Amino acid sequence: MEPIEILNQFNSCYLEIQTIAQNENWLLLITGKRIDPEAATHLADVLHYLGEAMGCVEEIVEVKFNQETES
């Protein structure tokens, strides 16, 4: 899998998880205390770390892109 494909997959996952985090049913589960309130924190952590991983891969994609443009 090429770095750009990895980045695209990470981005897709990030968007799907972000959609869950903003979903009305998810928010109702948390506010209604029907699930462990820590779940919201864990989901935010997942988004944070996935974003960090995406940043690392973006650097590789940019370097590769710049090298290909210079050639």
Secondary structure as the mmCIF struct_conf table of DSSP 4:
data_model
#
loop_
_struct_conf.conf_type_id
_struct_conf.id
_struct_conf.beg_label_comp_id
_struct_conf.beg_label_asym_id
_struct_conf.beg_label_seq_id
_struct_conf.end_label_comp_id
_struct_conf.end_label_asym_id
_struct_conf.end_label_seq_id
HELX_RH_AL_P HELX_RH_AL_P1 PRO A 3 GLN A 22
HELX_RH_AL_P HELX_RH_AL_P2 GLU A 24 THR A 31
TURN_TY1_P TURN_TY1_P1 GLY A 32 LYS A 33
BEND BEND1 ARG A 34 ILE A 35
TURN_TY1_P TURN_TY1_P2 PRO A 37 PRO A 37
HELX_RH_AL_P HELX_RH_AL_P3 GLU A 38 GLU A 70
#
